[in-house]
Amino acid sequence: MQITPNNIRRYEVNQHSESCMISIRYKKRVYAIIGFPIIWIGVFVVTDFDLIWFLMGLPFLYLLVQNVFGKEIIELKKTEIRHIRKVFDFTEKSKTYFLKDVKNIRVSEGLYIDEDERSEIIIRNYQKGRIAFDYGVQTFRIGSGLTEVEGNEIVEIIKKYYDTKFGAFAS
């Protein structure tokens, strides 16, 4: 059996005169997209706990919408890296990291839910992103759901952008 490689990237890069934006679509998990609404609506219709069941399902409904319509944006500017999480076009969460304090940007190693979705994974070992960097005395991770190849490509884009424009991350 011949296996054909998947050459479709889940990210796109847009360079502007003042910044570079890397937009990463969340990985679509089909079992969550199809299974959750069917079970939630089915139990909602069958049970007597309509309001309670409805309220319990709202956080999961939000996660479902985030999974289908959400994306991460890494915005590279002259003096900062900005990490934005969006659902539709609404900013959900935004963090800014000053470039002078960002060190050792790399592809993170560790356990990821994406590596084998069928296995049981201990939650405390789950990493939130494939791309890691040291910021002060903490390590931050971005790029949730990226493959190792995509993570390496984005790290190279970030390094090349700052090396070319500003001389940062020079090897």
N, C-alpha and C positions, 0 to 999 in steps of 0.2 A: 504494500500500500504506500503510495506516494503522498507525502505531506507537503502542502504548499505553505509558504511563510505568509504571515499576516503583515502586510506593509502599511496598514492604516494606522496613523498616529492619532492619539486622542488629544493632541495639543496643537495649537497653532501659534505662530510668532508674528507679531505686528510691530515693526520698528517705525518710530516717529523721530522727528528731529531732536526732541528733548528726552525721549524715553523709549523703552522697549517693553512690550507687554506679551507675556506668555499666558495663554488661556488654556486651561486643562479641563476637559469635560470629565465628570465623575463616571466611573465605570458603572454601566447599567447591569443591575443584578436581576435577571429575569424572574427568579423564584420570588423575589420581594415585590416586583412589579405586578405579577399575576396572582400569586398565592395570597398575599396579605389582604387585598381588597375582597377577594372571594370569601375568605374565612370571616373577616370582620363584618361584612354585610350579612352573610349567612347567619352568624350567631346573633347579630343585631335584630334580624327579622324573627328568629325563632325564640329568643329568650324574653323573659319578663323584665330583665334589667336593662331596658332600652337606654335610658339616660346615662346610667353608670357605664355601660359598655361603650356608648358613644364617646363619653369623656375620656375613658381609658384608651380609646383608639386614636385620639387626636394627636398625641406625640408621635405615634407610629405613622400616621397619615402625613405629618410634616416631614418625617424622614423619607417617606416614599416620594413626596414631591421634590425634596432636595436631591434624591437619588436620580430622578428622571430629568429634572430641569436645572440642577445645580452645576456650578463650575468653580474652579479655583483660578485666580489670576495672580501671576507674579509680575509685578511692575518694577522695572529696573529704571532708576533715575540716577542723576549724577552723584548724589550723596546718600542715597538710601535704596533699600529693597523693601517693597510694600507687598504684603500678602493679603489677598482679599478673597473671601468666600461669598459667592452670590447664589441666590435662588431667583430665577427669572432675571430681572435687572435690578433687584433690590440688594444692596450690600448688607450681608448678614453679619459679617465679622471682618475687621480690618486690623492688621498689625503692621507697624513700620519699624524697620531695623536700619540703623545708621551704618553705612558702608564701612566707616573707619573701625567699627567694633565687630564686623563680620569676619570670622577666620575659618579656615579649613572647610570650605564648601566641598561637599562630596556626596556620593551615593551611599545611603545608609544601608547597613546590613542588619538583619534581624528577621523575626517572624512577621509575616504579613498575611492577612486574611485572604488576599488575592492569590497567594501561592497555591493553596489547596483549600477551596471553599468547603469541601466535604469533611475535612478533618476537624477535630475539636482543638481549639487553640486557647491557651490560657490568656485571658484578657490582659493581664499585667505585662505580658510580653509583646502585645500588639503595638506596632509602630504606626504613628499617624501619617507618615509621609516617607517617600523614597529618598528625597533630597534632604540632607542634614547639613547644618553649619553650627559652629560655635559662636555664641554671642555673649560676651562677658564670661561668666562661669557656668552658663547653661548651654545645652544643645537643643536647637529647635529643628523640627522636621516639617517639610511642606511637600506638596505633590502627592496627595493621597490617591492610591489606586494606580499609580504609574508602574509600568514594568521596569525591570532593571535597565533594559536598553533605552527606554524613553527617559529614565532618570539620568543616565549617562549623557544622552544627547542634550538634555536641558542644562545640566551642569556645564557642559562644554559651551553652550550658547551664552550662559551667564558669564563664564570666565572670558570668553572671546569678546563679549560686549564691553566689559569693564577694562580688559587689557587694551583693546583697540581705542576706546574713547578716552580712558582716564588713567591707564597704567596700573590699575588695581589688580590684585590676584596674579601679579607677574610671577612667573616661575623662574 
